[in-house]
Amino acid sequence: MLRQYELVDRVLSYDPGANEALLNRAYVFSLHAHGSQKRASGDPYFSHPIEVAGILTDLHMDDETIATAILHDTIEDTVATPEEILKLFGPNVARMVDGVTKLSKIEAQTENERAAENLRKFLLAMSDDIRVLLVKLADRLHNMRTLHHVPNPDKRRRIARETMDIYAPLAERIGMYEFMREMQSLAFRELEPEAAESITRRLDQLKEGGGDRIAKIGSGVKLLLSRHGIEANIWGREKQPYSIWKKMSERHISFEQLSDIMAFRAIVPNVEDCYAALGVIHRRWPMVPGRFKDYVSTPKRNGYRSLHTSIMHAENTRVEIQIRTADMHAEAEHGLAAHWAYKHDKVRPDAQVSWIADLIEILDTADSPEELLEHTRMAMYQDRIFAFTPRGELIQLPKGATPIDFAYGVHTDLGDQAVGAKVNGRVVPLRTPIENGDQVQILRSKAQVPQKAWLNFAITGKARAAIRRHLRHTERVETQSLGRTLFDEIVQRLPTVLADDAATGAARRLKLQDETALMVAIARRQVTDQEVMEALMPGSGAALAREAPPRQSSAISITGLTPGFAFDLAECCHPIPGDRIVGLRRPDRGIEVHTIDCQQLAQGDDADWVDLAWGHKTQGGTARIAVQLKNEPGALGVVASIIGGQQANIINLRLDNRDQGYHTNTIDVEVRDAHHLVRLIAALRAADAVSLANRV
């Protein structure tokens, strides 16, 4: 454990102007606050925050960040208060300590909820000051280094899984690859101990059988570059067991089939030498096709820059080589911390991690812990592709992204209004996958709104969060509207006129938050009509229990409501405008609309019946028809022509059965109303190729 003077000397060695008094005060305060507390290893608890601070001195962090690291567990694990931290160490340190403080006091029902809540507060804190992230990553790294001391195996696995799913990707996203690799290696050893041991043993066997191949190959590359006037420092290493295991899992291959288990870094003086060295290496050894990546001209989203290539070395050994300058190497290893300028010129490097803004937006829209974790892991994990706007602006997206992801990546309003896209000048559907280097133009309309179907092909967390936010808002607004209509109908059944604030009083008696919550509860049958009547007219419950309450006085119009939100059109009978309809209202579900003669209504369950009407401005719907055709060439074409000629639209067609003389198709068609469907069926029946046509 670092002693007080050793820690202070470390900071002063790279920052002579650091606030020495602040560091000494933090050291002494934390030492006394943690007192006799012990860690699972038996070491004094105080050793943990000091080691975290030591990790950050290796990154040359400023004095406030080091003080935060020393103090980061005092509020939760000791009697120290936020007010003391603020008074003794100032607002910046107090704010960061609050952001980094572990959140174990949060009561949660599931591990996902606990992890999601931790992540939510953590991301909000680091969005205010990115140094919070650096302290938290150092804290997690030291916890992983001492994980083997934790006696409970389930707790060890939980911590390792959380590290693999959240903290290692966070380190990667800000370019701190050294942190990322060590976290992954330590977590892998805990999560897959047998695989880790097996791969480590294989690597040791290769070392014994092949001698020091890494040193030989590295010397050869260095000599080759020197002969061409390029001075380079070469480092070689075997890839980590976790990296090897991941490739084996993804490619479904054995260890023996892996050919690229060695990687080398060539550090050259400048960018020109990077490309010169690449040319020399490619002229000497064959390049492996598809393995060259230029992150110098097109850096990764986290600012990472380097040239990557794989070559076939002697004896068919595949070797990966990364070529970069010294500055690029520093950024590649320590990322955001490598060019920290917070104290010196007040330039915050938050611009490097613009993805944090996307995550913060997701925080505001995630509907569940699982959804938050899903979006966050997706935003941090997936490999990236690059696409261009018509003006040449570069947009980074995960592999498999579609134009709808691109649109939301540019701006939320553009995504909301997207109706189509042009990729490289060609009009394509919004579900079309984007390839690396594509130019994408989004076609928009102010009349468009996000569609539920977009969730089937939107893959970025930002896009999915925005779509879900709109869908939830629409559902709530339409559910309130339907609930208001049902409430007004319930009021009409009562024998007396109610006061203007009757709804507010009823909500209070039903223990609901407000009048809006009452309307939602009515629409989703979280309260029954009889309960609402009793709440509106206290004391009338006994009378209502003796005799059935009056039925509806008029049908409720569903005009203006969108199918799929406050109500759903039943799949069994496919009701369309013009049909006599009835609604089934079940607890915590929207109203299910059926035709009055639907056989499903006879099954009899606990649903309330609601008399419904389409209204005058209802748009068309989808009807299902069964068409029996003669088994002859062109018969299906005749049917399609008739449907198109009647201004109807086929949205689905299924061949149900086929015999020697006839075959039967089920066709879903968009029509204006029931009269339109009747004319369509009559036209089909008149065709010689059609032997039978009926509505299903």
N, C-alpha and C positions, 0 to 999 in steps of 0.2 A: 504494500500500500504506500502511495506517495505521502511523504511528510509535507507539512505546511510550507516550509521554505522551498522544497523541491518543486512543488506545484507552482508557487509564485515565480520561481526562477524560470520555469519552462515558459510561462506566459511572457515574462519580460524579455526572454531571449528572442522572440519574434515580434513583440510589441512593447518597446521600451516605454511608451507613454501610457501603458495600462494602469488602471486604478488599483494600485497595490493594496490600499486600505480596504477596498471593497472585497478583494479576494481573501484577505486575512480575516475580515469580519465574517464572511460567509463560512469559512473553514471552521472557525471557533464556534459560531452559532450552531452549525450542523452537528459538530462533534458533541456539544452539550445536549442538543435536542434529542439525538438518537441514544445518548447515554449508554446503557448496558445492553441494548437490543442486539440480538444475534441473527445471523442468516442461517439458512439450512446447512451450510458448510461448517458452521460453528464459528466462523469469522465474525468480528464486530460488524454490525449492520452498516456502520459509518464507512466501512471500506468500499461499499458499493457506490455511493455517490462520488467518492473521491476517484475511483477507477473510471467512472463515466466521465468525470472532468478530465482525467488523464487522456482518455481516448480523444476528446475534443481538442486538447492541446496539440495532439499530433496533426490535427487539421488546421491549426493556427487560428482558432476561434477567438473572438473578442472577449474582454473581461466580463461583460454582462452575461454572455452565454456560459462562460465557465462558472460564474457565480450561480446561475440558474441550475446548472448540472449538480453543483454541490448541495443545493437546497431543494432539489425537485421532489424529494419524498418527505420533507419535514411537515407539510400541512396535513397529509393523510396519516402518516405513521407516528407522529409525535404530537405533543400538546401545543405546538406552534400554531399561530393563527395567521390568516391572510393579512390582518391589520399590522401584525408585527413585521411581516416580510415587507410590506409597503413602507412602513416607517423607517426600517433599518436599511433597506436596499433600493428603494425608489420604485416608481411605477413600472418601468420597463421590466425589471427583474420580477416584480410581483405578478405582472400580467403573464410572463412566460412560465413562472412556476405554477401558476394556476392552470395554464394550458397543458403543461406536461404531467401534472399530478395524476397518478394512477387513479382509476375510477372504480375501485373495488367495492365501494359502498353502494353502488347502484344495484337495486334489487331488480332482478329480471327472471322471467320464467324459463327461458331457454338460453343456451350458450350463444345462439345466433343473436338473440336480442341483446345480450350483454356485450358481445363483440361489436354489434352494429352501433349501440349507444356510445361505447368507447370511441369508435371510429368517427361517429358524428361529431362529438364534442372536440375530438382531437383535430379533425379537419377544420372545424370552425376556428379553433385556436390558432392553427398554423396559417390560416388565411390572413390573420391579422399580423402575424410575425413569423416568417418562415424559419427563424432560428428554433422555434418550438419543435419543428420536425427534426432538426439536426440533433437536438438534445434527446428527443424520444428515441431516435434510431440508435444513438450511442447507449442509451439506457437498455434498450432491447438487446443490443449486441452483447453487452456485459452479462445480462441475465441468461443469454444463450450459452455463453462461455462457462457459466456456473450451473447450468441446468442439471447436470448429472448429480448434483448434491440434493436435488429435490427428491424426497423419498417416495412420494405418491406417483406411480407410473401413469395414471390417468391424467394427472395434472401436468406431468412432463409432456405427454402427447398433445394435450390441449394447447399448451404454450408453443410447442413446436409447430403445430398446425396453424395457429394464428400468425406465427412468424412467417411461415411459408406462404400463407394466403394474403397477408396484408403488408407486413413490414419489409420483407425482402423486395416485393414489387415496388413499394414506395421508395426504397433506396435506389432501385434501378431507374425509376422514373426521374430522379434528380441526378442521375449519372454517377451515383456512389457505388461503383461496381465492386470495390473491395469489400465494403460492408455487405453488399448483396451476396457475394460469393461465400463469405464466411457464415452469414446467417443461413443460407441454403444448405451448406455443408453440415453445420451443426444440427439443423432441423431434420435433414435427411437421415443422419445417424440415429436420431431418436425415432423417426416415423418408419423407416425401413432398415432396421439394424442388420438383418441378414443380407440384404442386397448391398448395403454399404460395405460390410465386411468382405463379401464375395468379390466385389469390384476392386477393393483395396488389395486383396490377396492376388488377384490377377495382375494388377499393375506392378506389384512387387516381383512377381515371377518374370514379367517382361524385363524389368530392370536387371535381374540376375542373368537372364539369357542373352540379352542384347548389349550388355555393357552400358556405358554412358552415351547412349545414342543422342540424347538431347544436346549434350556438349559438343559432340562431333558435328551434328547438323548445324547448330548455331555458329560454330567456328567456320564452317564452309560458307554459310550465307554471308558472314562478316567479311571473309576474305574476298568473296566474289564482288561485293559492293565496293570494297576498298580498291580493287583493281580498276574499277570504273570511276574512281575519284569521288566516291560517296562514303563519307565517314559515318558509321552507324554503330550504336550500341545495341547488342542483340541479347534478349532474354528469352529463354525457352522454359517450358513447363509442361507437365502432363496435365490434361484436363481433369477437373475435379470429379470424384465418383458420382456426385449428383448430376453433373452435366452429362456424363457418360450414360448413366441410368436413364435419364430423360430421353436421350437420343435412342437408346435401345427400346424404350417403351413406345415412343412416337413412330419409329420406323419398323417396329416388330421384328427386330433382328437380334442375334446373339452377340456376345462380347467379341467373339472371333471374327464376326463380319464387320465390326467397326474398324475403319481404316484411319480415321483422323482423331487420334487420341493425344496428339502433340500439337502445341500451339506456340508460336514465336512472335515476339514483338521487336520490330526494328525501329529505333528512335533515331531520327535524322534531323539535321539542323533546320530545315525550312520546308515549306509546302512544295516548292519546285523539286526538292530532293525526294519527296514522297513519291511523286509520279515517276521520277527518273529511276528510283530504286525498283518500283513496280515493273517498269519496262525491262530492266536488267534481269530480274528474277524470272519473268515470263519468257524471256529469250533463252534462259538456261534450263528451266524445267517446265514441262507441260502444265498448263492451268487446268484445273478441274472445271468443266463447263457448269455454269449456273452458280458458281460459288464466289464470284467477284462482286463486291459491294463497295460503292464509293460514298462514304459518309463524310468526306471532306467537302465536296461540292454540294451535297445534300445532307446536312447533319440530321441526326435523330432529334426527336421532339425534346429530349432532355439536354440538347446541346452537344451530344457526343459526336466527335469527329475522328475518323481514321479510315484508312484503306484496308479492306479485308480481301484476301485471296487464299485459295487452296491450290497446292501444287502436288504433282506426283514426283516424289523424291526417289532416291535409289531404292531398289528392291520393292518397287510398287508401294512404297509407304506414302500415304496421303498426309500432308502437313499443312496446317493453317498458319498463315503469316499476316500479322497486322502491322501496318506501316503508319507512323505518325510522328509529329514533332514532340519536343519535350513539353510544350504548353498543352498540346492535345492530350498527352499521356497523363499529365497532372489532373486535367479535367476528367479524363476517363476513369481515373482511380478514385478521385474524391469529389467529382461532380460540382455541385453547387458550392461546397465548402472550399474548393480549390481556388476560386477567384472571389472570395468573400471580401466585400469592400464596404461593409456596413458602417464601420467606425470611421474610416478614413475620408471617404468622399460622399457619404450619405446616399450612395446608389444602392438601392435594394435589388438583389438579383431575382426577385420574384418573377420577372418576365420569363425566365427560363422554364418556370413550372406553370404555364398558363392552364395546363390541365386541371390545376387545383380549382380554378374558377368553374370548370365544368362539374367537378365533384361537388362543389358547394351548391350549384344549381340542383344537382341530383338530391342533395340532402333535403332541399325544400319540397321535393316532389315525391320522394320514395314513400310508398304506402305501407311498407312492412320492413322489418329487419332483413328478411331474406332478399327483398328487392334491392335494398341499399347495398348489401354485401355483393349481390350479383352484379350490379352496375359498377361498383367500385373495382371489383376484381377484373371485370371486363376492361375498364378504362386503363388499368395499370398493367395487365398481363399481355394483351394481344400484340402480335407483331404489327408493324405499321406499313402502310402503303402511302404513296403520294399522288394526289390528283390536283389539277389546276383549274382555277376559275377562268372564264373567258378573258379576263384582264391579266392572267398570268400569275395570280396569287396562289401560293402553295397551301394546300389543305392536307393535313395528315389524318389518316383514318386507319382503323384496324383492318386486317385482311378480311375479305368477305363483305365489306361495307357496300351499301347500295346508294343510289342518288338521294334517297330520303335521309340517310346518315350525313351525306355531303351537305345537303341543304341546311340541316340543323347545325352542322359544323360551322357554316358560314354565319347564320343568324337564325334565332328561333322563329322570327316572323316569316322568314323565307321558307323554313320547314313547314310551318303551319299552313302556308298557302300553296304548297307544291302540288301541281297537277300532272307533271310529267318531266322529262329530262332529255337533253341532247348530250350524248357522249361521243366525242370526236365528230360532232356535226350530224350524228344520226339519232333520230328520235327513238327512245327506248322506254320501256315501262319502268316505274319507280323501283321495282324489285330486282332490276338487273345488277349483278355484281360489278363493281368498279375494279379495273385493273390498274396496276402501277403505271403512272405517267399519263393516264387518261385526262382529257380536258372535258369538264362537265359544266353544262349550262342548265340551270333549273328553270322550268316553265311554271309560272305562277298565276294564280287567279285570286282576287280579293274575296270571291264568293266561296272559296275552298276552306274547309276546316279539317283538322286531323281526323283520320279514319281509323277505326278499330283494327281493320285488316293490316294496317301498316306495321303493327306489332309482330306480324308473322315474318317480316323481313328486315325490320330495323334492328341493328345489332349494337350500336353505340349506346352507352348509358345516357348520354345527353338527349339523343333522339327519343329513346324509349321513355325517359322521364317526362319529356315535354308532351309526348302523345298521351301518356297516362294522366298527366295533370289535366289536359283538356278533357279527356274522357270522364275523369272523376268530377270535374266542374260541371260538365254537361249533364251527367247523371244526377248530380245533386240538384241542379236547377230544375230539371224536368221532373224529378221525384217530388220536389217541393210543389211544383205546379199541379201535378196530379193529386198530391195530398190535399192541396187547397180546394180543388174541385170536389174531392170526396168529402172533405170537411163541410163545404157548403151544402152538399146533398144531405149529410147527416143532420145539419142544423134544420133543414126543411122538414125533417120528420118529427121535430120536437113540437110540443103543443103551445109554446110561448115564444115571444120575441126575446132575443138575448141582448145583453149589453155589448158595447163595442169592444170591451176588453175581456170578453168571455173566453176567447181562445188563450189568452195569456194566463188567466186563472186556471183553465183546464190543464194547461201544460204544467203549471206548478203542482196541481193536485196529482198529476200522473208522474211527478218527479222527473220531468224532462226539463232541459236547460232553458228553452224559450219556445216561442210560437213556431219558429222555423223547425225546430226539432220535433214538435208535435206533428207538423205536416208530413215530415219524412216518416215518422213512426206510423201515421195513418196509411200512407201509400204502401209501406212495406209490411203492413199488418203486424207491427210490433205491439200495437194496442188494438183491441176489437172495437167495432162500432158501439157496442153496448157500454164498454168502458169509457169511450169518449162521451157518450150521452150522459153517463153518470157524473163524469167530471164537469160537464157543462151545466147540468142541473143536479147539484148535490141533493141526495135524499130520494131521488127517483129510482134508485136501483131496485128496491123491493117490487115496485110496480112493473118495472121492465122485466124482472125475473118471472112474474106471474103470467105475463102475456108477451108474445113475440113482438119485438119492436117493429114499427111500420117499415115496409119495404121502400125501395127507391121510388121517388115520384117521377123521375125522368132519366133517360139514358145519358151516360157521361161521355162527352165527346173526347176523342184522343187526337183531335186536330192540333197540329203544332208540336206534337211529341215525336221523338225519333225512335223507331224500333231498335231494341237492344239496350235501352237505358231504363226509362221508367216502366216500359212494357216490352214484352217479347211476343212475336207472332209464332204461334205453335207450329212445329214441324209436321205434326200429324195431319192437319187439315189445310194448311197454307191459306189462311183467310186473306181476302183482298177487298178493297173498297166496293161497296154494294152488297156484300154478304151481311146477314144478320149475325152479330157477334156478341159474345159474352166473355167476361174476364174472370179468371180464377186468381184469387189473392191468397197467397200462402205466407206464413211468417218469414220475415227477413228476405223476401224475394220480390222482384217486380211482378206486375200483373201479367199473366199469361193469357193471350187472346186466342179464342177458339171460335169457329163457326158454331151456330146454335145447334146444328145437327151432328156435330163431331162425336164419334163414338167414345172418345176419351172422357167426355163429360159424364158418361154413365157409370164410370168406375167408382165414383163416390169416395172422396177422401176428405181431409179436414179443411179444404180450401173454401173461402167465401166466394159466392157468386156476385159479380158486379155487372150490371146491365150497361153495355157500351154502345157507342155510335161512332161512325167514321168522321162525321162532320163534312162541311161543304168544300173545304180546301185541301182535303187529304190527297196526297200524291198517290201514284200507282203502287202496285205490289207484285209479288211473285206467286204465280199459281203453278201447280203441277198437273200435267196431263199425261195420260197413257195413250199411245198411238200404236195401233197394230197395222203393219205395212205388208204389202205383198213382197215376197222375196224375189225382187227383180231389179235389174240395174236402173239407177236413177231415182228409185223410190224415195230414199232419204233426202235427195236433192229437191224433189217436188215438195216434201213437207217443209224443208227449210225455206223454200221460195214462198210458200203460202204464208208462213209465219212472218217473214219479212214484209210481204205484201200487205199484211194486216197491221203493219206498224208495231208489231210485238218483237221482243228481243230474246233470243235463246241465251240463257246463262249457264245451263247445265244439261247434258244429255247422257243417258245411260241405257245400254242395250241389256234388257232383262232376260229375254230368252229368244231362241231362234230355232225353227224347225225347217223342214223341207219347203213348206209353202209360205210361211209367214214369219216375221220376227216382230217383237214388241219392244218399244222404247218408252222410257219415262223421260219426259222433257220438262224442265223448269223454264217458264217464260215470264218475262216482265210485261204486265198489261196495265192499262189505266184503271179498269174497274171490272165488276162482274159482267156488265153488258158487253164490254170489249172482249172478254173471254168467251162469252156465248157466241159472238160473231166469229171468233177465231175457230172454235170447235166446229161450228156449222160449215165454215169454209174447208176445213180438213176433211170432214165427212163427205163433202161433195166431190173430193178428188178420187179418181179411179184407182190410184195406187194405195189409198187408205181404206182398210176394211173396217176399222173401228177407231173411234176417238172419244175419250171420256175424261172428265176431270177426276183426279185422284182425291 
